[in-house]
Structure formats: C-alpha cells, structure tokens
Amino acid sequence: MSGGSRPVLEVRDVSKSVNGPEGRLDILTNVAMQVNTGESFAIVGASGSGKTTLLGLLAGLDTPTQGSIQLDGHALEQLDEEARADLRRRLVGFVFQSFHLLPALTAEQNVMLPLELEGNPAARDKAREALEAVGLSARRKHYPAQLSGGEQQRVAIARAFVHGPRVLFADEPTGNLDRRTGRHVCDLLFALNRDHGTTLVLVTHDVQLAERCIRRVELEEGRLEPLA
C-alpha cells in the first residue's frame, strides 16, 4: 500500500468457478487484494493462470462465484448488469491486446464514441485533446487500416482515458506490438498514471513490464501471491 491513499479496488476472498463437461473448474480461489487510488498495480502470471478472468471481475464484466469486489466503494456483486455497465462508463477505461477499434470510423471518431454514447457535447474537442496527448493529432482523420499497430494502440489508449476514468485496466497491452513500439505504448500508460492520477491495473506475462509498477502480484493456478 502506498502512503495514505484510499483503496479504489478492494477484493475480499473472491473465487470464480465454471461448470464444464468434466465438472466444476476452479479458475480463481480465495483471491484478496487492494489497489489504492493513483497506484500502478501489475498482475502477472502464465497463460491460463486466471489473469484475464480476474481483470473482468475487477471491472464488473462478470461476477464472482463467491466473495466481494468493491470498485470506488460500490460492491459489484450487488449490482445488476445495467448498473455495473453504468459504473464502468463513469469510472473505467480499457486497453486490450487487440485494439478493438471500429474499422469504419476514423481515429477521431473512435475516440469520440464513448463520449457520444453518453451525450457529451464536447466529444470532438475532448477526442482531439486525447489524440494530441498520445501524439496522433496528425493522424486523427485516418482509419484504423491506415495506421500501424502502435498507432492503433495509441488510439485505443486515447479512447480509454478520454472520459477521465478513475481506473485504467490494461490487458496485455503490448502483446501485438514489437518491443520498441510496446515500450512507447507502456510509457504512455505510465505517463497517464503519473500525470493524471489515474489508477493503472496492468495484466501481463512480461515481468520487466510489471517491474515498472508500484506493486506486483502473481497468479499461480488461480491463487494470488505477492511479488517482491
């Protein structure tokens, strides 16, 4: 924990199980953790360790089989799907390994989209500011197919923070990028964390990337272990 910051995420004894053809499969078991406001927090682990499942639970995309998750004081498991979606729109930004840009929209239009969905009259101005912050003002009229992988991920980052989220979730954000481009994308994520006070929760298998975070934990077969 970092000095005196209040938790923006609290996870208490969370487990997640699903029923498969061979019976119950335990994905997460008794996970407990706390992420403070403004922290950078890494969750590392091998493929299949439950990292993406945990990230989905933290963001309210799914609910745990047991346990409690509080996002900015809201108990996610007590909210219905519509209420969780509203909370995500207000509090959360996402950056994924796959960029998830809409191919028929320009970079600017992709970044505007979440603001337009909530009826923000300043959507275009805010989108342009966000693209400028990631160094893509000159590419705002380009479509995703006209952008490099690194540029597409920077558009995705602009879209993720354009509405000023309290928490930015990043799921293997450099997985589809070469090392040099990935390093630049990560620099942007940590700059947002540093300059805007946005809490960064990063899921990665890259230990070097995780070491840039203030705190790190490791998932091993669905159980959480602290990292030095």
C-alpha positions as CSV (number, residue, x, y, z in Angstrom):
1,M,0.0,0.0,0.0
2,S,1.1,3.5,-0.7
3,G,1.1,6.2,1.9
4,G,-2.4,7.1,3.0
5,S,-4.2,6.6,-0.4
6,R,-7.6,5.2,-0.1
7,P,-8.5,2.0,-1.9
8,V,-10.2,2.3,-5.3
9,L,-10.4,-1.5,-5.6
10,E,-10.9,-4.0,-2.7
11,V,-11.1,-7.7,-3.4
12,R,-12.2,-10.0,-0.5
13,D,-11.9,-13.8,-0.7
14,V,-13.0,-13.9,-4.3
15,S,-13.4,-17.2,-6.1
16,K,-14.6,-18.0,-9.6
17,S,-15.8,-21.4,-10.8
18,V,-17.5,-22.5,-14.0
19,N,-19.2,-25.8,-14.9
20,G,-17.6,-27.7,-17.8
21,P,-18.1,-31.0,-19.4
22,E,-15.9,-32.7,-16.8
23,G,-17.5,-30.9,-13.8
24,R,-16.6,-27.8,-11.9
25,L,-13.5,-25.9,-12.9
26,D,-12.0,-23.5,-10.3
27,I,-10.4,-20.5,-12.1
28,L,-9.8,-18.3,-9.0
29,T,-9.6,-19.3,-5.4
30,N,-9.8,-17.0,-2.4
31,V,-8.2,-14.0,-4.1
32,A,-7.7,-11.0,-1.8
33,M,-6.1,-7.7,-2.8
34,Q,-6.3,-4.0,-2.6
35,V,-5.4,-1.3,-5.1
36,N,-5.0,2.3,-3.9
37,T,-6.0,5.4,-5.8
38,G,-3.3,6.5,-8.2
39,E,-1.3,3.4,-7.9
40,S,0.2,1.3,-10.7
41,F,-0.6,-2.3,-10.0
42,A,0.6,-5.4,-12.0
43,I,-1.0,-8.8,-12.1
44,V,1.4,-11.3,-13.7
45,G,1.1,-15.0,-14.4
46,A,1.4,-17.7,-17.0
47,S,-1.3,-18.2,-19.7
48,G,-4.3,-19.9,-18.1
49,S,-3.5,-18.7,-14.6
50,G,-6.7,-16.6,-14.4
51,K,-5.4,-13.1,-15.0
52,T,-8.0,-12.1,-17.6
53,T,-10.8,-13.6,-15.6
54,L,-9.7,-11.6,-12.5
55,L,-9.5,-8.4,-14.6
56,G,-13.0,-9.0,-15.9
57,L,-14.2,-9.4,-12.3
58,L,-12.4,-6.2,-11.2
59,A,-14.1,-4.3,-13.9
60,G,-17.6,-5.7,-13.3
61,L,-17.7,-7.5,-16.6
62,D,-18.5,-10.7,-14.7
63,T,-19.4,-11.5,-11.1
64,P,-17.6,-13.9,-8.7
65,T,-18.9,-17.2,-7.6
66,Q,-18.2,-16.0,-4.0
67,G,-16.6,-13.1,-2.3
68,S,-16.8,-9.3,-2.7
69,I,-15.3,-6.7,-5.1
70,Q,-15.6,-3.0,-4.4
71,L,-14.9,-0.5,-7.1
72,D,-14.7,3.0,-5.7
73,G,-16.9,1.9,-2.8
74,H,-19.5,0.1,-4.9
75,A,-20.0,-3.6,-4.2
76,L,-20.1,-5.0,-7.8
77,E,-21.7,-8.3,-6.9
78,Q,-24.7,-6.4,-5.5
79,L,-25.3,-4.5,-8.8
80,D,-27.3,-5.8,-11.8
81,E,-25.7,-5.8,-15.2
82,E,-27.1,-2.4,-16.2
83,A,-25.8,-0.8,-13.0
84,R,-22.3,-2.3,-13.5
85,A,-22.3,-1.1,-17.1
86,D,-23.1,2.4,-15.9
87,L,-20.4,2.3,-13.3
88,R,-17.9,1.2,-16.0
89,R,-18.9,4.1,-18.3
90,R,-18.2,6.6,-15.5
91,L,-15.2,5.1,-13.8
92,V,-13.3,2.7,-16.0
93,G,-11.1,2.7,-19.2
94,F,-9.9,-0.4,-21.0
95,V,-6.9,-1.1,-23.1
96,F,-6.7,-4.6,-24.6
97,Q,-4.1,-6.6,-26.5
98,S,-6.4,-6.5,-29.6
99,F,-7.1,-2.8,-30.3
100,H,-10.9,-3.2,-30.8
101,L,-11.2,-0.1,-33.0
102,L,-14.2,0.2,-35.3
103,P,-12.8,0.0,-38.8
104,A,-15.4,2.2,-40.4
105,L,-14.6,5.1,-38.0
106,T,-11.6,7.4,-38.1
107,A,-9.2,7.6,-35.2
108,E,-11.0,10.8,-34.0
109,Q,-14.4,9.1,-34.3
110,N,-13.3,6.0,-32.4
111,V,-12.1,8.2,-29.5
112,M,-15.3,10.3,-29.6
113,L,-17.5,7.2,-29.4
114,P,-17.7,6.7,-25.6
115,L,-18.4,10.4,-25.1
116,E,-21.1,10.5,-27.8
117,L,-22.8,7.5,-26.2
118,E,-23.2,9.5,-23.0
119,G,-24.3,12.6,-24.9
120,N,-21.2,14.8,-24.1
121,P,-21.5,17.9,-26.3
122,A,-17.7,18.4,-26.2
123,A,-16.9,14.9,-27.6
124,R,-15.0,16.2,-30.6
125,D,-12.8,18.7,-28.7
126,K,-12.0,16.1,-26.0
127,A,-11.2,13.5,-28.6
128,R,-8.7,15.8,-30.3
129,E,-7.1,16.7,-26.9
130,A,-6.8,12.9,-26.2
131,L,-5.2,12.2,-29.6
132,E,-2.8,15.1,-29.1
133,A,-1.8,13.6,-25.7
134,V,-0.8,10.4,-27.4
135,G,1.0,12.2,-30.3
136,L,-1.6,11.4,-33.0
137,S,-3.1,14.8,-33.9
138,A,-1.9,14.5,-37.5
139,R,-3.5,11.1,-37.9
140,R,-6.9,11.9,-36.5
141,K,-8.7,11.6,-39.9
142,H,-7.1,8.2,-40.7
143,Y,-8.9,4.9,-40.4
144,P,-7.5,2.0,-38.4
145,A,-6.4,0.2,-41.6
146,Q,-4.2,3.2,-42.4
147,L,-2.5,3.1,-39.0
148,S,0.4,1.0,-37.7
149,G,-0.2,-1.4,-34.8
150,G,1.5,1.0,-32.4
151,E,-0.7,3.9,-33.7
152,Q,-3.8,1.8,-33.3
153,Q,-2.9,1.0,-29.7
154,R,-2.3,4.7,-29.0
155,V,-5.8,5.5,-30.4
156,A,-7.1,2.8,-28.1
157,I,-5.4,4.4,-25.2
158,A,-6.8,7.8,-26.1
159,R,-10.3,6.3,-26.2
160,A,-9.7,4.6,-22.9
161,F,-8.8,7.8,-21.0
162,V,-10.9,10.4,-22.9
163,H,-13.6,10.5,-20.3
164,G,-11.2,10.8,-17.4
165,P,-11.6,7.3,-15.8
166,R,-10.5,6.7,-12.2
167,V,-9.2,3.3,-13.1
168,L,-7.5,2.2,-16.4
169,F,-7.4,-1.6,-17.0
170,A,-4.8,-2.8,-19.4
171,D,-4.9,-6.5,-20.5
172,E,-1.6,-7.5,-22.2
173,P,-1.4,-4.0,-23.9
174,T,1.8,-4.8,-25.8
175,G,1.1,-8.3,-26.8
176,N,0.6,-7.5,-30.5
177,L,3.4,-5.0,-30.7
178,D,7.2,-5.2,-31.4
179,R,9.4,-4.4,-28.4
180,R,10.2,-0.8,-29.3
181,T,6.6,0.1,-30.1
182,G,5.4,-1.7,-27.0
183,R,7.8,0.2,-24.8
184,H,6.5,3.5,-26.2
185,V,2.9,2.4,-25.6
186,C,3.8,1.5,-22.0
187,D,5.5,4.8,-21.5
188,L,2.1,6.5,-22.4
189,L,0.2,4.3,-19.9
190,F,2.6,5.2,-17.1
191,A,2.5,8.8,-18.0
192,L,-1.3,8.8,-17.7
193,N,-0.9,7.2,-14.3
194,R,1.7,9.7,-13.2
195,D,0.3,12.9,-14.7
196,H,-3.5,12.4,-14.3
197,G,-3.5,10.3,-11.1
198,T,-5.3,7.5,-13.0
199,T,-5.0,4.2,-11.2
200,L,-3.4,1.7,-13.6
201,V,-4.2,-2.0,-13.2
202,L,-2.0,-4.0,-15.7
203,V,-2.3,-7.6,-16.6
204,T,0.8,-9.0,-18.3
205,H,3.1,-12.1,-18.6
206,D,6.0,-9.7,-19.1
207,V,7.9,-9.4,-15.8
208,Q,10.0,-6.5,-17.0
209,L,6.9,-4.5,-17.7
210,A,5.4,-5.5,-14.3
211,E,8.5,-4.2,-12.6
212,R,7.6,-0.7,-13.6
213,C,4.6,-0.8,-11.4
214,I,4.5,0.3,-7.8
215,R,3.1,-3.1,-6.7
216,R,3.0,-6.5,-8.3
217,V,1.2,-9.8,-7.5
218,E,1.4,-13.1,-9.3
219,L,-1.4,-15.6,-10.1
220,E,-0.5,-19.2,-9.9
221,E,-3.3,-21.6,-10.8
222,G,-5.9,-19.2,-9.6
223,R,-4.2,-18.2,-6.3
224,L,-2.6,-14.8,-5.7
225,E,1.0,-14.5,-4.4
226,P,2.9,-11.2,-3.7
227,L,6.0,-10.4,-5.8
228,A,9.0,-8.6,-4.3
